Amino acid sequence: MTDLIDSINLRQMRSGAAVKIYSLPGGLSAAEQASLDVVAAQARGRRILDIGVGGGRTVEALRAVSTDYLGIDNSPQMVEACRARYPGARFELADARRLDLPDASVGLVMFSCNGIGMVGHEDRLLILREVHRVLEPGGVFLFSTHNQNCPDHDKGFQFPQFVVTRNPVLLGIRALRFVWHTGVSLVNRARFSRHDLRTPEYSVINDYCHDYGVMLYYITLANQRRQLEAAGFRPQAQAFDLDGRPIAEGADSTLSSIAFIARK
């Protein structure tokens, strides 16, 4: 399953289209910003590891906390895009499952944009253990994950969005794009959905992102907390909704994504 998910997802993340999308201007999401605000004072001046840096969306916010910064990605194309965009920052091609960093050497690790969901179950657990290993005592791990309790998790095939306009030229362009993306989505869905895996603990499914060109990992809030604790993190990791509001202890969420602060 590991090799299969890698081959599907890496093919997508190394494409020119993906690099273009993830290189678009933009800062942290509301949930990411809320998480960072909680730990920024603690992490100031400490080493920061930015896993799955993509096109560099998180770079400026994290380097504002500490210039002792390293961004990594397993897509060479993403790494080169970041180096071109931020020549003063350090970026390396690396795999989060095998971090080439000493034990207890990092103050803050971020894995943004549900990036940890791009690997299978055993690899996810390995990443959690690796992040725990490289964090200093008291260090923090900020990440987000797809939510298995989200209604869209089992919604089935979703057509691309189509917005009607009175402009005939723009309408024609949008219609062509709709037909194109629908066709790509149907082909990808036929190829990859047979690999879907659903268990009470987690799911790995052919997700609508990137025209159904990826396999993504989904987990509930409670099960994610259990995973973190099993990897050595403190119990009851703090969770945030999409708007950056803390999710109360004992509460659940049906939103598409949940952000976490896990502490070593």
ABEGO torsion letter per residue (X at the ends): XAAAAAAAAAAAAABAAAAAAAABBEBBBAAAAAAAAAAAAAABGBBBBBBGAEAGAAAAAAAAABABBBBBBABAAAAAAAAAABAABBBBBBBAABBBBBBGABABBBBBGGAAAABBAAAAAAAAAAAAAABBBGBBBBBBBBBAABAAAAAEBBBBBBBBBABAAAAAAAAAAAAAAAAAAAAAAAAAAAABBBBAABBBBBBABGGGABBBBBBBAAAAAAAAAAAGBBBGBBBBBAAGBBBBBGBBBABABBBBBBBX
